[in-house]
Amino acid sequence: MHFNILTIFPEMFPGTLAGGVVGRALERGIWSYDTINIRDFAINSYGSVDDEQFGGGVGMVMRADAVGPAIDSVKNPGKIIYFSPRGSQLNQKMVREFTAAPDAVYTLLCGRYEGIDQRIIDEYDITELSIGDYILSGGEIAAQVFIDSCVRVNDNVLGGGADATANESFEIGGLEWPLYTRPSVWRGRNVPEVLLSGHHGNIERWRKQQSDEITMKRRPDLIQGNKK
């Protein structure tokens, strides 16, 4: 899997992606990335890539005549994704769809300021994607979230292969149950007895019940979505 990252801050990569299992997967060549500095395609010697909005308004907009050539410079752009609050919200089902092909290529456009000229989105038939209902300073963090979520579901990244992600939140149709490890007693708090029983059937029923209760309390929309 390969990611082309268009940004005005290429030094932000790999960032957090260099650590943990995703960082080790990068070292092993399971995924790769290139950064393209949009400022290299600036309209003047000052490195300007933004300008005032037509029609007035607060905030600057990234210019089409800077972003467009940056996209054109990518030899194999694959699917182009722009991180925006207007986009469809990323979820685990979408992650699975994005990673269905292990040799998939994505070009990730990281906006800044108020966003990018709409003509870029129209010209390149770009997919807009959001990672949540909040505003970030730019798309770089969203790009790292996207890459991390896509890379970690690769069977060769987490120990245990496909089973490693099978019981995680969202993969099970809801939120994950509470997790415990040693010691069995900590500050007077005991591990639920059922988890120490060795009775796998009872353990599975307890976990299902806990998952259902937590999901209903915190994310009832997930249960409603499963009923559709």
C-alpha positions as CSV (number, residue, x, y, z in Angstrom):
1,M,0.0,0.0,0.0
2,H,1.4,3.4,-1.0
3,F,0.4,6.9,0.1
4,N,1.2,10.2,-1.7
5,I,0.9,13.0,0.7
6,L,0.4,16.6,-0.5
7,T,1.1,19.1,2.2
8,I,2.8,22.3,3.0
9,F,4.4,20.7,6.0
10,P,6.2,17.6,4.7
11,E,8.3,17.5,7.9
12,M,5.2,16.3,9.8
13,F,5.6,12.9,8.2
14,P,6.1,10.1,9.1
15,G,5.5,11.6,12.6
16,T,3.6,9.2,14.8
17,L,3.5,6.7,12.0
18,A,7.2,6.0,12.6
19,G,6.5,4.3,15.9
20,G,4.8,1.1,17.0
21,V,3.5,-1.6,14.8
22,V,2.8,0.8,11.9
23,G,6.4,2.1,12.1
24,R,7.7,-1.5,12.0
25,A,5.4,-2.2,9.0
26,L,7.0,0.9,7.2
27,E,10.5,-0.5,7.9
28,R,9.4,-3.9,6.5
29,G,8.0,-2.3,3.3
30,I,4.4,-3.3,4.0
31,W,3.5,0.3,3.2
32,S,5.3,3.3,1.8
33,Y,4.8,7.0,1.3
34,D,6.0,10.0,-0.5
35,T,5.5,13.7,0.5
36,I,4.9,16.4,-2.1
37,N,5.4,19.9,-0.8
38,I,2.7,22.1,-2.3
39,R,4.9,25.1,-1.8
40,D,7.2,23.8,-4.5
41,F,4.4,24.7,-6.9
42,A,3.8,28.2,-5.5
43,I,2.8,31.0,-7.7
44,N,5.6,33.3,-6.7
45,S,9.0,33.4,-5.1
46,Y,7.5,33.9,-1.7
47,G,6.0,30.4,-1.7
48,S,2.4,31.7,-1.7
49,V,-0.2,28.9,-2.2
50,D,-3.3,30.8,-0.8
51,D,-5.3,33.9,-1.5
52,E,-8.4,35.7,-0.3
53,Q,-11.8,34.3,-1.0
54,F,-13.9,35.5,-3.8
55,G,-17.1,37.0,-2.4
56,G,-15.4,38.0,0.8
57,G,-15.1,36.2,4.1
58,V,-12.6,35.4,6.8
59,G,-9.7,33.1,6.0
60,M,-7.6,32.3,3.0
61,V,-8.1,29.6,0.4
62,M,-5.5,27.3,-1.2
63,R,-5.2,28.3,-4.8
64,A,-6.1,25.9,-7.7
65,D,-3.0,27.0,-9.7
66,A,-0.7,25.8,-6.9
67,V,-2.6,22.6,-5.7
68,G,-3.4,21.4,-9.2
69,P,0.2,21.2,-10.5
70,A,1.2,19.5,-7.2
71,I,-1.4,16.8,-7.9
72,D,-0.3,16.6,-11.6
73,S,3.3,15.9,-10.4
74,V,2.2,12.5,-8.9
75,K,2.9,9.8,-11.5
76,N,0.4,7.3,-10.0
77,P,-2.1,9.2,-7.8
78,G,-4.6,6.3,-7.4
79,K,-7.6,7.5,-5.5
80,I,-7.4,11.1,-4.3
81,I,-8.7,11.9,-0.8
82,Y,-9.1,15.4,0.6
83,F,-9.7,15.7,4.4
84,S,-12.6,18.0,5.1
85,P,-15.4,18.5,7.7
86,R,-17.8,18.2,4.7
87,G,-16.7,14.7,3.9
88,S,-18.2,11.3,4.8
89,Q,-17.1,10.3,8.2
90,L,-14.4,7.6,8.3
91,N,-15.5,4.3,9.9
92,Q,-14.1,0.8,10.2
93,K,-16.3,-0.5,7.4
94,M,-14.8,2.2,5.1
95,V,-11.3,1.3,6.3
96,R,-11.9,-2.3,5.3
97,E,-13.1,-1.2,1.9
98,F,-10.0,1.1,1.4
99,T,-7.7,-1.7,2.2
100,A,-9.4,-4.5,0.2
101,A,-6.5,-4.3,-2.3
102,P,-3.1,-4.7,-0.6
103,D,-1.4,-2.7,-3.4
104,A,-3.8,0.2,-3.3
105,V,-2.5,3.7,-3.9
106,Y,-3.9,6.8,-2.3
107,T,-3.1,10.5,-2.8
108,L,-3.9,12.4,0.4
109,L,-4.5,16.1,0.1
110,C,-3.9,17.9,3.3
111,G,-5.6,21.3,3.3
112,R,-4.8,24.3,5.3
113,Y,-6.4,27.7,6.0
114,E,-10.1,27.7,5.2
115,G,-9.7,24.9,2.7
116,I,-8.9,24.5,-1.0
117,D,-10.5,26.0,-4.1
118,Q,-13.6,24.0,-5.1
119,R,-12.4,23.6,-8.6
120,I,-9.7,21.3,-7.5
121,I,-12.3,18.9,-6.0
122,D,-14.4,19.1,-9.2
123,E,-11.4,18.8,-11.6
124,Y,-9.9,15.7,-10.0
125,D,-13.2,14.0,-8.8
126,I,-11.7,14.0,-5.3
127,T,-13.3,12.1,-2.4
128,E,-13.8,14.2,0.7
129,L,-13.3,12.4,4.0
130,S,-13.8,13.5,7.6
131,I,-12.3,11.8,10.7
132,G,-14.9,13.5,13.1
133,D,-17.1,16.4,13.9
134,Y,-14.5,18.8,14.9
135,I,-12.0,21.2,13.2
136,L,-8.3,20.7,12.9
137,S,-5.6,23.2,11.9
138,G,-4.9,21.1,8.8
139,G,-5.3,17.7,7.1
140,E,-1.9,16.3,8.2
141,I,-3.2,14.8,11.4
142,A,-6.2,13.4,9.6
143,A,-3.9,11.9,7.0
144,Q,-1.9,10.1,9.7
145,V,-5.1,8.8,11.3
146,F,-6.2,7.5,7.9
147,I,-2.9,5.8,7.2
148,D,-2.7,4.3,10.7
149,S,-6.2,2.9,10.5
150,C,-5.6,1.4,7.0
151,V,-2.1,-0.1,7.7
152,R,-3.0,-1.8,11.0
153,V,-5.7,-4.0,9.5
154,N,-3.1,-5.6,7.3
155,D,-2.8,-9.3,8.4
156,N,1.0,-8.9,8.5
157,V,1.1,-5.9,10.7
158,L,-0.5,-7.0,14.0
159,G,0.6,-10.2,15.7
160,G,-2.0,-13.0,15.2
161,G,-3.0,-12.2,11.7
162,A,-6.6,-11.5,10.9
163,D,-7.7,-12.7,14.4
164,A,-5.8,-9.7,15.9
165,T,-8.5,-7.2,14.9
166,A,-11.6,-9.5,14.9
167,N,-12.7,-8.6,18.4
168,E,-12.0,-4.9,18.3
169,S,-14.6,-2.1,18.6
170,F,-16.6,-1.6,15.4
171,E,-15.3,-4.9,14.0
172,I,-17.8,-6.7,16.3
173,G,-20.7,-4.4,15.4
174,G,-20.4,-2.4,18.6
175,L,-18.0,-1.3,21.3
176,E,-15.5,-3.6,22.9
177,W,-16.1,-5.1,26.3
178,P,-13.9,-4.2,29.4
179,L,-10.4,-5.7,29.4
180,Y,-8.4,-7.0,32.4
181,T,-4.9,-8.4,33.0
182,R,-2.7,-9.2,36.0
183,P,-2.8,-8.6,38.9
184,S,-6.2,-10.1,39.6
185,V,-6.7,-7.7,42.5
186,W,-5.5,-4.1,42.3
187,R,-6.2,-1.4,44.9
188,G,-9.1,-3.5,46.2
189,R,-10.6,-3.9,42.7
190,N,-11.2,-7.5,41.6
191,V,-11.2,-8.9,38.1
192,P,-14.8,-10.2,37.3
193,E,-15.0,-13.8,38.5
194,V,-16.3,-15.1,35.2
195,L,-13.0,-14.2,33.5
196,L,-11.1,-16.3,36.0
197,S,-13.5,-19.3,35.6
198,G,-12.0,-20.9,32.5
199,H,-15.5,-21.4,31.2
200,H,-15.2,-20.1,27.7
201,G,-19.0,-20.2,27.0
202,N,-19.7,-18.0,30.1
203,I,-16.8,-15.7,29.2
204,E,-18.2,-15.2,25.7
205,R,-21.7,-14.5,27.0
206,W,-20.3,-12.0,29.6
207,R,-18.3,-10.2,26.9
208,K,-21.3,-10.0,24.6
209,Q,-23.5,-8.7,27.3
210,Q,-20.9,-6.1,28.4
211,S,-20.4,-5.0,24.7
212,D,-24.2,-4.6,24.2
213,E,-24.6,-2.6,27.4
214,I,-21.7,-0.3,26.7
215,T,-22.7,0.2,23.1
216,M,-26.3,1.0,24.0
217,K,-25.2,3.5,26.6
218,R,-22.5,5.3,24.6
219,R,-23.1,4.7,20.9
220,P,-26.7,3.6,20.4
221,D,-26.4,4.7,16.8
222,L,-24.2,1.7,16.1
223,I,-26.9,-0.7,17.2
224,Q,-29.5,1.2,15.2
225,G,-27.2,1.0,12.2
226,N,-26.8,-2.8,12.6
227,K,-30.6,-3.2,12.4
228,K,-30.9,-1.5,9.0
